[in-house]
Amino acid sequence: MERAAELSGLSIEDFMKVLEDKKIPWGEYTEELLEQDQSFIEKRRNKDYSGHQ
């Protein structure tokens, strides 16, 4: 989100306010998303590790 705020020319606080005003969720990080991220990270680690042998 920091990069998006930078590209828009807004502070991160102002950018978050714009998202809120437009009803765009930005802070919803569900258990499902956490599990997806953890799975991706684990797969990436395994791939990177196996590539270094």
mmCIF file of the N, C-alpha and C atoms, coordinates in Angstrom:
data_MODEL
# 
_entry.id   MODEL 
# 
loop_
_atom_site.group_PDB 
_atom_site.id 
_atom_site.type_symbol 
_atom_site.label_atom_id 
_atom_site.label_alt_id 
_atom_site.label_comp_id 
_atom_site.label_asym_id 
_atom_site.label_entity_id 
_atom_site.label_seq_id 
_atom_site.pdbx_PDB_ins_code 
_atom_site.Cartn_x 
_atom_site.Cartn_y 
_atom_site.Cartn_z 
_atom_site.occupancy 
_atom_site.B_iso_or_equiv 
_atom_site.pdbx_formal_charge 
_atom_site.auth_seq_id 
_atom_site.auth_comp_id 
_atom_site.auth_asym_id 
_atom_site.auth_atom_id 
_atom_site.pdbx_PDB_model_num 
ATOM 1   N N  . MET A 1 1  ? 0.818   -1.175  0.000  1.00 0.00 ? 1  MET A N  1 
ATOM 2   C CA . MET A 1 1  ? 0.000   0.000   0.000  1.00 0.00 ? 1  MET A CA 1 
ATOM 3   C C  . MET A 1 1  ? 0.875   1.256   0.000  1.00 0.00 ? 1  MET A C  1 
ATOM 4   N N  . GLU A 1 2  ? 2.036   1.136   0.599  1.00 0.00 ? 2  GLU A N  1 
ATOM 5   C CA . GLU A 1 2  ? 2.935   2.289   0.640  1.00 0.00 ? 2  GLU A CA 1 
ATOM 6   C C  . GLU A 1 2  ? 3.303   2.748   -0.767 1.00 0.00 ? 2  GLU A C  1 
ATOM 7   N N  . ARG A 1 3  ? 3.576   1.797   -1.623 1.00 0.00 ? 3  ARG A N  1 
ATOM 8   C CA . ARG A 1 3  ? 3.947   2.137   -3.009 1.00 0.00 ? 3  ARG A CA 1 
ATOM 9   C C  . ARG A 1 3  ? 2.766   2.760   -3.752 1.00 0.00 ? 3  ARG A C  1 
ATOM 10  N N  . ALA A 1 4  ? 1.573   2.238   -3.528 1.00 0.00 ? 4  ALA A N  1 
ATOM 11  C CA . ALA A 1 4  ? 0.380   2.800   -4.172 1.00 0.00 ? 4  ALA A CA 1 
ATOM 12  C C  . ALA A 1 4  ? 0.165   4.243   -3.727 1.00 0.00 ? 4  ALA A C  1 
ATOM 13  N N  . ALA A 1 5  ? 0.350   4.511   -2.441 1.00 0.00 ? 5  ALA A N  1 
ATOM 14  C CA . ALA A 1 5  ? 0.211   5.876   -1.938 1.00 0.00 ? 5  ALA A CA 1 
ATOM 15  C C  . ALA A 1 5  ? 1.254   6.785   -2.586 1.00 0.00 ? 5  ALA A C  1 
ATOM 16  N N  . GLU A 1 6  ? 2.474   6.289   -2.672 1.00 0.00 ? 6  GLU A N  1 
ATOM 17  C CA . GLU A 1 6  ? 3.549   7.065   -3.292 1.00 0.00 ? 6  GLU A CA 1 
ATOM 18  C C  . GLU A 1 6  ? 3.218   7.393   -4.742 1.00 0.00 ? 6  GLU A C  1 
ATOM 19  N N  . LEU A 1 7  ? 2.755   6.402   -5.490 1.00 0.00 ? 7  LEU A N  1 
ATOM 20  C CA . LEU A 1 7  ? 2.418   6.617   -6.898 1.00 0.00 ? 7  LEU A CA 1 
ATOM 21  C C  . LEU A 1 7  ? 1.263   7.596   -7.074 1.00 0.00 ? 7  LEU A C  1 
ATOM 22  N N  . SER A 1 8  ? 0.365   7.624   -6.093 1.00 0.00 ? 8  SER A N  1 
ATOM 23  C CA . SER A 1 8  ? -0.781  8.531   -6.187 1.00 0.00 ? 8  SER A CA 1 
ATOM 24  C C  . SER A 1 8  ? -0.431  9.946   -5.736 1.00 0.00 ? 8  SER A C  1 
ATOM 25  N N  . GLY A 1 9  ? 0.744   10.106  -5.137 1.00 0.00 ? 9  GLY A N  1 
ATOM 26  C CA . GLY A 1 9  ? 1.146   11.421  -4.658 1.00 0.00 ? 9  GLY A CA 1 
ATOM 27  C C  . GLY A 1 9  ? 0.537   11.785  -3.317 1.00 0.00 ? 9  GLY A C  1 
ATOM 28  N N  . LEU A 1 10 ? -0.001  10.790  -2.613 1.00 0.00 ? 10 LEU A N  1 
ATOM 29  C CA . LEU A 1 10 ? -0.638  11.016  -1.319 1.00 0.00 ? 10 LEU A CA 1 
ATOM 30  C C  . LEU A 1 10 ? 0.197   10.403  -0.206 1.00 0.00 ? 10 LEU A C  1 
ATOM 31  N N  . SER A 1 11 ? -0.007  10.938  0.999  1.00 0.00 ? 11 SER A N  1 
ATOM 32  C CA . SER A 1 11 ? 0.589   10.273  2.157  1.00 0.00 ? 11 SER A CA 1 
ATOM 33  C C  . SER A 1 11 ? -0.160  8.961   2.349  1.00 0.00 ? 11 SER A C  1 
ATOM 34  N N  . ILE A 1 12 ? 0.429   8.048   3.087  1.00 0.00 ? 12 ILE A N  1 
ATOM 35  C CA . ILE A 1 12 ? -0.238  6.765   3.299  1.00 0.00 ? 12 ILE A CA 1 
ATOM 36  C C  . ILE A 1 12 ? -1.554  6.958   4.050  1.00 0.00 ? 12 ILE A C  1 
ATOM 37  N N  . GLU A 1 13 ? -1.575  7.915   4.991  1.00 0.00 ? 13 GLU A N  1 
ATOM 38  C CA . GLU A 1 13 ? -2.803  8.195   5.733  1.00 0.00 ? 13 GLU A CA 1 
ATOM 39  C C  . GLU A 1 13 ? -3.899  8.721   4.805  1.00 0.00 ? 13 GLU A C  1 
ATOM 40  N N  . ASP A 1 14 ? -3.537  9.658   3.919  1.00 0.00 ? 14 ASP A N  1 
ATOM 41  C CA . ASP A 1 14 ? -4.517  10.196  2.971  1.00 0.00 ? 14 ASP A CA 1 
ATOM 42  C C  . ASP A 1 14 ? -4.981  9.120   1.998  1.00 0.00 ? 14 ASP A C  1 
ATOM 43  N N  . PHE A 1 15 ? -4.063  8.266   1.575  1.00 0.00 ? 15 PHE A N  1 
ATOM 44  C CA . PHE A 1 15 ? -4.424  7.191   0.655  1.00 0.00 ? 15 PHE A CA 1 
ATOM 45  C C  . PHE A 1 15 ? -5.411  6.229   1.315  1.00 0.00 ? 15 PHE A C  1 
ATOM 46  N N  . MET A 1 16 ? -5.167  5.884   2.580  1.00 0.00 ? 16 MET A N  1 
ATOM 47  C CA . MET A 1 16 ? -6.088  4.998   3.296  1.00 0.00 ? 16 MET A CA 1 
ATOM 48  C C  . MET A 1 16 ? -7.460  5.654   3.433  1.00 0.00 ? 16 MET A C  1 
ATOM 49  N N  . LYS A 1 17 ? -7.492  6.966   3.651  1.00 0.00 ? 17 LYS A N  1 
ATOM 50  C CA . LYS A 1 17 ? -8.764  7.692   3.751  1.00 0.00 ? 17 LYS A CA 1 
ATOM 51  C C  . LYS A 1 17 ? -9.525  7.622   2.429  1.00 0.00 ? 17 LYS A C  1 
ATOM 52  N N  . VAL A 1 18 ? -8.828  7.786   1.316  1.00 0.00 ? 18 VAL A N  1 
ATOM 53  C CA . VAL A 1 18 ? -9.469  7.680   0.000  1.00 0.00 ? 18 VAL A CA 1 
ATOM 54  C C  . VAL A 1 18 ? -10.068 6.289   -0.173 1.00 0.00 ? 18 VAL A C  1 
ATOM 55  N N  . LEU A 1 19 ? -9.317  5.266   0.190  1.00 0.00 ? 19 LEU A N  1 
ATOM 56  C CA . LEU A 1 19 ? -9.834  3.900   0.084  1.00 0.00 ? 19 LEU A CA 1 
ATOM 57  C C  . LEU A 1 19 ? -11.076 3.720   0.949  1.00 0.00 ? 19 LEU A C  1 
ATOM 58  N N  . GLU A 1 20 ? -11.038 4.232   2.171  1.00 0.00 ? 20 GLU A N  1 
ATOM 59  C CA . GLU A 1 20 ? -12.205 4.137   3.054  1.00 0.00 ? 20 GLU A CA 1 
ATOM 60  C C  . GLU A 1 20 ? -13.397 4.868   2.460  1.00 0.00 ? 20 GLU A C  1 
ATOM 61  N N  . ASP A 1 21 ? -13.171 6.079   1.954  1.00 0.00 ? 21 ASP A N  1 
ATOM 62  C CA . ASP A 1 21 ? -14.254 6.874   1.369  1.00 0.00 ? 21 ASP A CA 1 
ATOM 63  C C  . ASP A 1 21 ? -14.898 6.166   0.186  1.00 0.00 ? 21 ASP A C  1 
ATOM 64  N N  . LYS A 1 22 ? -14.101 5.418   -0.558 1.00 0.00 ? 22 LYS A N  1 
ATOM 65  C CA . LYS A 1 22 ? -14.612 4.704   -1.736 1.00 0.00 ? 22 LYS A CA 1 
ATOM 66  C C  . LYS A 1 22 ? -15.050 3.283   -1.402 1.00 0.00 ? 22 LYS A C  1 
ATOM 67  N N  . LYS A 1 23 ? -15.046 2.967   -0.091 1.00 0.00 ? 23 LYS A N  1 
ATOM 68  C CA . LYS A 1 23 ? -15.488 1.646   0.392  1.00 0.00 ? 23 LYS A CA 1 
ATOM 69  C C  . LYS A 1 23 ? -14.635 0.510   -0.178 1.00 0.00 ? 23 LYS A C  1 
ATOM 70  N N  . ILE A 1 24 ? -13.346 0.785   -0.335 1.00 0.00 ? 24 ILE A N  1 
ATOM 71  C CA . ILE A 1 24 ? -12.408 -0.229  -0.818 1.00 0.00 ? 24 ILE A CA 1 
ATOM 72  C C  . ILE A 1 24 ? -11.691 -0.809  0.400  1.00 0.00 ? 24 ILE A C  1 
ATOM 73  N N  . PRO A 1 25 ? -11.902 -2.085  0.686  1.00 0.00 ? 25 PRO A N  1 
ATOM 74  C CA . PRO A 1 25 ? -11.256 -2.668  1.864  1.00 0.00 ? 25 PRO A CA 1 
ATOM 75  C C  . PRO A 1 25 ? -9.744  -2.727  1.682  1.00 0.00 ? 25 PRO A C  1 
ATOM 76  N N  . TRP A 1 26 ? -9.020  -2.329  2.692  1.00 0.00 ? 26 TRP A N  1 
ATOM 77  C CA . TRP A 1 26 ? -7.566  -2.350  2.615  1.00 0.00 ? 26 TRP A CA 1 
ATOM 78  C C  . TRP A 1 26 ? -6.943  -3.036  3.818  1.00 0.00 ? 26 TRP A C  1 
ATOM 79  N N  . GLY A 1 27 ? -7.697  -3.216  4.871  1.00 0.00 ? 27 GLY A N  1 
ATOM 80  C CA . GLY A 1 27 ? -7.112  -3.771  6.071  1.00 0.00 ? 27 GLY A CA 1 
ATOM 81  C C  . GLY A 1 27 ? -7.656  -5.119  6.461  1.00 0.00 ? 27 GLY A C  1 
ATOM 82  N N  . GLU A 1 28 ? -8.350  -5.767  5.552  1.00 0.00 ? 28 GLU A N  1 
ATOM 83  C CA . GLU A 1 28 ? -8.929  -7.062  5.871  1.00 0.00 ? 28 GLU A CA 1 
ATOM 84  C C  . GLU A 1 28 ? -7.931  -8.165  5.532  1.00 0.00 ? 28 GLU A C  1 
ATOM 85  N N  . TYR A 1 29 ? -7.396  -8.778  6.556  1.00 0.00 ? 29 TYR A N  1 
ATOM 86  C CA . TYR A 1 29 ? -6.438  -9.863  6.360  1.00 0.00 ? 29 TYR A CA 1 
ATOM 87  C C  . TYR A 1 29 ? -6.995  -11.066 7.100  1.00 0.00 ? 29 TYR A C  1 
ATOM 88  N N  . THR A 1 30 ? -7.668  -11.910 6.356  1.00 0.00 ? 30 THR A N  1 
ATOM 89  C CA . THR A 1 30 ? -8.382  -13.035 6.950  1.00 0.00 ? 30 THR A CA 1 
ATOM 90  C C  . THR A 1 30 ? -7.447  -14.208 7.229  1.00 0.00 ? 30 THR A C  1 
ATOM 91  N N  . GLU A 1 31 ? -7.948  -15.144 8.002  1.00 0.00 ? 31 GLU A N  1 
ATOM 92  C CA . GLU A 1 31 ? -7.210  -16.379 8.280  1.00 0.00 ? 31 GLU A CA 1 
ATOM 93  C C  . GLU A 1 31 ? -6.905  -17.111 6.970  1.00 0.00 ? 31 GLU A C  1 
ATOM 94  N N  . GLU A 1 32 ? -7.854  -17.093 6.048  1.00 0.00 ? 32 GLU A N  1 
ATOM 95  C CA . GLU A 1 32 ? -7.661  -17.753 4.748  1.00 0.00 ? 32 GLU A CA 1 
ATOM 96  C C  . GLU A 1 32 ? -6.504  -17.112 3.974  1.00 0.00 ? 32 GLU A C  1 
ATOM 97  N N  . LEU A 1 33 ? -6.445  -15.785 3.965  1.00 0.00 ? 33 LEU A N  1 
ATOM 98  C CA . LEU A 1 33 ? -5.346  -15.110 3.282  1.00 0.00 ? 33 LEU A CA 1 
ATOM 99  C C  . LEU A 1 33 ? -4.004  -15.419 3.946  1.00 0.00 ? 33 LEU A C  1 
ATOM 100 N N  . LEU A 1 34 ? -3.999  -15.480 5.264  1.00 0.00 ? 34 LEU A N  1 
ATOM 101 C CA . LEU A 1 34 ? -2.780  -15.837 5.986  1.00 0.00 ? 34 LEU A CA 1 
ATOM 102 C C  . LEU A 1 34 ? -2.303  -17.228 5.582  1.00 0.00 ? 34 LEU A C  1 
ATOM 103 N N  . GLU A 1 35 ? -3.223  -18.184 5.527  1.00 0.00 ? 35 GLU A N  1 
ATOM 104 C CA . GLU A 1 35 ? -2.860  -19.548 5.139  1.00 0.00 ? 35 GLU A CA 1 
ATOM 105 C C  . GLU A 1 35 ? -2.334  -19.593 3.711  1.00 0.00 ? 35 GLU A C  1 
ATOM 106 N N  . GLN A 1 36 ? -2.948  -18.832 2.810  1.00 0.00 ? 36 GLN A N  1 
ATOM 107 C CA . GLN A 1 36 ? -2.474  -18.784 1.427  1.00 0.00 ? 36 GLN A CA 1 
ATOM 108 C C  . GLN A 1 36 ? -1.058  -18.214 1.369  1.00 0.00 ? 36 GLN A C  1 
ATOM 109 N N  . ASP A 1 37 ? -0.825  -17.143 2.113  1.00 0.00 ? 37 ASP A N  1 
ATOM 110 C CA . ASP A 1 37 ? 0.505   -16.534 2.130  1.00 0.00 ? 37 ASP A CA 1 
ATOM 111 C C  . ASP A 1 37 ? 1.544   -17.488 2.707  1.00 0.00 ? 37 ASP A C  1 
ATOM 112 N N  . GLN A 1 38 ? 1.188   -18.161 3.792  1.00 0.00 ? 38 GLN A N  1 
ATOM 113 C CA . GLN A 1 38 ? 2.122   -19.104 4.403  1.00 0.00 ? 38 GLN A CA 1 
ATOM 114 C C  . GLN A 1 38 ? 2.445   -20.249 3.448  1.00 0.00 ? 38 GLN A C  1 
ATOM 115 N N  . SER A 1 39 ? 1.443   -20.736 2.740  1.00 0.00 ? 39 SER A N  1 
ATOM 116 C CA . SER A 1 39 ? 1.652   -21.814 1.775  1.00 0.00 ? 39 SER A CA 1 
ATOM 117 C C  . SER A 1 39 ? 2.586   -21.355 0.652  1.00 0.00 ? 39 SER A C  1 
ATOM 118 N N  . PHE A 1 40 ? 2.347   -20.155 0.142  1.00 0.00 ? 40 PHE A N  1 
ATOM 119 C CA . PHE A 1 40 ? 3.183   -19.611 -0.920 1.00 0.00 ? 40 PHE A CA 1 
ATOM 120 C C  . PHE A 1 40 ? 4.635   -19.459 -0.445 1.00 0.00 ? 40 PHE A C  1 
ATOM 121 N N  . ILE A 1 41 ? 4.801   -18.911 0.751  1.00 0.00 ? 41 ILE A N  1 
ATOM 122 C CA . ILE A 1 41 ? 6.145   -18.709 1.293  1.00 0.00 ? 41 ILE A CA 1 
ATOM 123 C C  . ILE A 1 41 ? 6.865   -20.040 1.462  1.00 0.00 ? 41 ILE A C  1 
ATOM 124 N N  . GLU A 1 42 ? 6.160   -21.027 1.986  1.00 0.00 ? 42 GLU A N  1 
ATOM 125 C CA . GLU A 1 42 ? 6.765   -22.347 2.184  1.00 0.00 ? 42 GLU A CA 1 
ATOM 126 C C  . GLU A 1 42 ? 7.182   -22.959 0.845  1.00 0.00 ? 42 GLU A C  1 
ATOM 127 N N  . LYS A 1 43 ? 6.324   -22.867 -0.162 1.00 0.00 ? 43 LYS A N  1 
ATOM 128 C CA . LYS A 1 43 ? 6.664   -23.396 -1.487 1.00 0.00 ? 43 LYS A CA 1 
ATOM 129 C C  . LYS A 1 43 ? 7.869   -22.662 -2.060 1.00 0.00 ? 43 LYS A C  1 
ATOM 130 N N  . ARG A 1 44 ? 7.897   -21.365 -1.872 1.00 0.00 ? 44 ARG A N  1 
ATOM 131 C CA . ARG A 1 44 ? 9.002   -20.561 -2.394 1.00 0.00 ? 44 ARG A CA 1 
ATOM 132 C C  . ARG A 1 44 ? 10.313  -20.921 -1.692 1.00 0.00 ? 44 ARG A C  1 
ATOM 133 N N  . ARG A 1 45 ? 10.243  -21.090 -0.382 1.00 0.00 ? 45 ARG A N  1 
ATOM 134 C CA . ARG A 1 45 ? 11.443  -21.474 0.371  1.00 0.00 ? 45 ARG A CA 1 
ATOM 135 C C  . ARG A 1 45 ? 11.966  -22.819 -0.098 1.00 0.00 ? 45 ARG A C  1 
ATOM 136 N N  . ASN A 1 46 ? 11.063  -23.769 -0.285 1.00 0.00 ? 46 ASN A N  1 
ATOM 137 C CA . ASN A 1 46 ? 11.472  -25.100 -0.739 1.00 0.00 ? 46 ASN A CA 1 
ATOM 138 C C  . ASN A 1 46 ? 12.103  -25.024 -2.120 1.00 0.00 ? 46 ASN A C  1 
ATOM 139 N N  . LYS A 1 47 ? 11.530  -24.222 -2.998 1.00 0.00 ? 47 LYS A N  1 
ATOM 140 C CA . LYS A 1 47 ? 12.062  -24.068 -4.350 1.00 0.00 ? 47 LYS A CA 1 
ATOM 141 C C  . LYS A 1 47 ? 13.444  -23.414 -4.297 1.00 0.00 ? 47 LYS A C  1 
ATOM 142 N N  . ASP A 1 48 ? 13.569  -22.336 -3.518 1.00 0.00 ? 48 ASP A N  1 
ATOM 143 C CA . ASP A 1 48 ? 14.850  -21.640 -3.407 1.00 0.00 ? 48 ASP A CA 1 
ATOM 144 C C  . ASP A 1 48 ? 15.911  -22.539 -2.788 1.00 0.00 ? 48 ASP A C  1 
ATOM 145 N N  . TYR A 1 49 ? 15.527  -23.298 -1.768 1.00 0.00 ? 49 TYR A N  1 
ATOM 146 C CA . TYR A 1 49 ? 16.476  -24.174 -1.085 1.00 0.00 ? 49 TYR A CA 1 
ATOM 147 C C  . TYR A 1 49 ? 16.957  -25.276 -2.020 1.00 0.00 ? 49 TYR A C  1 
ATOM 148 N N  . SER A 1 50 ? 16.029  -25.878 -2.740 1.00 0.00 ? 50 SER A N  1 
ATOM 149 C CA . SER A 1 50 ? 16.415  -26.974 -3.633 1.00 0.00 ? 50 SER A CA 1 
ATOM 150 C C  . SER A 1 50 ? 17.253  -26.467 -4.800 1.00 0.00 ? 50 SER A C  1 
ATOM 151 N N  . GLY A 1 51 ? 17.095  -25.210 -5.153 1.00 0.00 ? 51 GLY A N  1 
ATOM 152 C CA . GLY A 1 51 ? 17.866  -24.637 -6.242 1.00 0.00 ? 51 GLY A CA 1 
ATOM 153 C C  . GLY A 1 51 ? 19.293  -24.305 -5.868 1.00 0.00 ? 51 GLY A C  1 
ATOM 154 N N  . HIS A 1 52 ? 19.592  -24.268 -4.581 1.00 0.00 ? 52 HIS A N  1 
ATOM 155 C CA . HIS A 1 52 ? 20.934  -23.924 -4.124 1.00 0.00 ? 52 HIS A CA 1 
ATOM 156 C C  . HIS A 1 52 ? 21.798  -25.140 -3.843 1.00 0.00 ? 52 HIS A C  1 
ATOM 157 N N  . GLN A 1 53 ? 21.291  -26.337 -4.060 1.00 0.00 ? 53 GLN A N  1 
ATOM 158 C CA . GLN A 1 53 ? 22.070  -27.540 -3.769 1.00 0.00 ? 53 GLN A CA 1 
ATOM 159 C C  . GLN A 1 53 ? 22.908  -27.938 -4.951 1.00 0.00 ? 53 GLN A C  1 
# 
